[in-house]
Amino acid sequence: MTTLQLTLFLPAAILVAASPGANNLLSFVHGIKAGFAKTAVSLSGRFLAFAFMILLVAFGLGEILEASELAFSVVKWLGVTYLVFLGVALFRAKTLDLDMGSVAGTALRLAKREFTVALTNPKAALLFTAFLPQFVAATGPFAEQLLLLGALYIGIEFLAACGYAYVGAQLRRFEMTPRRAVTINRTTGGIMLSVAAMLATMNRA
C-alpha cells in the first residue's frame, strides 16, 4: 500500500462511511432502543457481512454482481423488501421498547438485523465491487490490496457507525412520552422507507 493510495483512499472512504444509509440509520435506531454499548457490539453483524463480500470480490466472485443484471436485481429487491418491512414496523410502533432485558433488544438480535441489511444492501455490493477496486494499484497483487483496503474501510465505517449509535443513544436521556416515542418511530420509519425507495431506483451503473 503506497502513500498515494492512502492519500486518495482515506478521504473518500471517510465520506462514504459517514454518509447516511440503511445500515447507519439502523445503528441510529438501535442506539435509541438499546443504548450505545449493545449497538456497538451489534455492529459485528454488519462487518461480518462486509468481510464476506470483500472476500468474494477479492477472489473474483464479486464479478457476478458486476456483470449480471439478474444477480444484482435479486440482491437489490431483497434489500428493498427488508427495509420496507423494517420501515413499516417502525412507523406503526407505538412505543420505543426500551426494556433492556427484552429479547428484541439483545445484541445478537440487533446484530442479525445489521447482518441482513448489510448483506442485502445493493449500495454495499457496489461499494466493494466498484469503489474499492478503484484504489488498487495495477502493479501489485489484486487480492492482497483489496483485502487491506477492505479492512481499512471496515475500521473507518465502524467509527462512523459508532457515531450514529452514540447520537441515537443520547436521545434515550430524554423522557420518552408516548407522543415522543411515536414521533421518533414515524420519523425513523419514514426515513427507512425513503432509503428503500432510493435503493429501488439504483442500478449497476
N, C-alpha and C positions, 0 to 999 in steps of 0.2 A: 504494500500500500504506500503510494507516494504522497509527498506533502501536497502536491497539486490536486490529487484525487480527494484528499481530505478537505482541502480548502473549498473545493466545488461541492462536495457531498454534504458536509455538515450543515451549512446554512439551509440548503434545500430540504434536507431531512427534518430539520427542526420545524420549518414551515409546514411541511406535510403532516408531521406527527401532531403538531399543535392545532391543526385545523379542525373545526367541528365536524364530526362524522358520527356514524351509527355507534361505533364502539366507545368513542369519547362521551357521547351523550348517555350511553348506557352506564358508564362509570360514574357520571354525574348523578344519575338517578339512584344507582346503588349507594353512592355516598350519602344521599339523603336518607335512604331507607335503612342502611346497615352500618353507617359510620365509616370513617376513613380506614381503620385497620383491616376490617373484613374485606372492604373493597380492594385495598392494595393486594391482599392475598389472592382475591378472586381474579386479578389480572393474569395470574398464571394460566388461566384458561385461554385468554386471548393470545398469549405469546406461545403457548403450545401449538395453537393453530397456525400462527405465523411461522414458527420454526418448521412445521410440516410443509407449508407452502414453499419456503425458501429451499428446503431440501429437494422438493420436486423440480423447482426451476433450475437449481444448481446442477442437477443430473439429467436435465433435458426434458423431463415430463411436463414442465410448465408450458412447453411449446404447443401442447394440445389446446390449452385455453386460448393461446395467442392465435392459433391457426383455425380452430374450429368454432364456427358461429353457434352450433348446437350446444357444445360443451359450455361455452360462455353464457348462453341463454339459460341453460339449466341452473347454473350457479346463481345467475342474476335473479331469476324468478323465485328460487328457493329463499334467497336473502330478502327479497321484497316481501314475500309472503310472511316470513318470520317477523320482520319489522312491523308489518301491518298488525300482526297478532299482538305483539308487544304494545304497539301504539294504542290499539283499541282497548286492550286490558287496562292500560294506564288511564286512558281518557274516561273509562267507565268506573274506575275505582273511587270509592267514597272516602277512604282513609289512606294514610301512608304506611300502615302496618309497621310501626317502629318497634315492635316486640323483638328484641334481640335474640330471644330464645326460640322464635318460631322457625319452623322448617324452611319457610320461604326466605328467611334471612341468613341461612347458613352460608359460609364462604364457598362450600362445594356447590351449592345450588347456583350461586352467583357466578362461579367460575364456569359452570356448564353453559349459562347464558352467554357469557363472554366468548366462550369457545364457538358456540353455534353461530353467533352473529359474525365473528371474525371469519369463520370458515365459509360462510355463505355470502360474504360481502364482496361484490364484484370490484369495488374500489380497492380492496386488499389484493385481489387477484391481479389487477392491473399494476398495483404498486410493485409487486415482486416480479412480474413478467415484463414490465415496460420501464419502470422508474429505476430500480436498482441496476439493471444491466447497462444503463447509460454511463455509469461511473466505473465500469470495469475496463481496465487497460487492455488493449488488444494484444500487447506483447507478453502479458502474463497469463497464468492458468485461470480459466474462467471460473471453475467451481470454487476454488480456494478463495478467490477475490470476492465472489458473490456471497459465500458463507460469512466472510469477515464483514462485508458491508451490511449483510442481514443482521448480524449480531450487534453491530453498532446502531443500526436503526431500531432494533428492539429495545436497546438501552435508552435511546432518546425517547421513544414512544412511551416507555414505562414512566419516565419523569413527567411527560406531558399528561398521561392518563392519571397519574397521582395528583396533578394539579386540578384536573376536573373533579376527581373524587374528593379532594380537600374542600373545594368550593361547595360541592354538594353537602359535605359533612357539616359545614358551618351553618347551613340552613336548619340543621337539627336543633340548633340552640334557640331558635325562635319557638314560641308557644304554638303548637300545631292545633289550631282550632279546626273544626270540620270544614269551615269555609276556606281556610288557607290550604288545607290538605287537598280539597277538590281543585282549587286554583292551580296548585303545583302539578297535580296529576294531569289536569287537562292541558296545561302548558307543555309539559314534557311529552305527553302523549301526542299532542298536535305536532310538535317538532319531529317526533319519531315518524309520524305519518308523512310529514313533508320530506324527510330524508328518504323514506321508502319511495315516494313519488319521483324524487330526483334520480334515485338508483334505477327506477323502472325505465327512465329515458336514456340511461347510459348505454353506450355501445363500445365495441372494442377499440375504435379509433380514438 
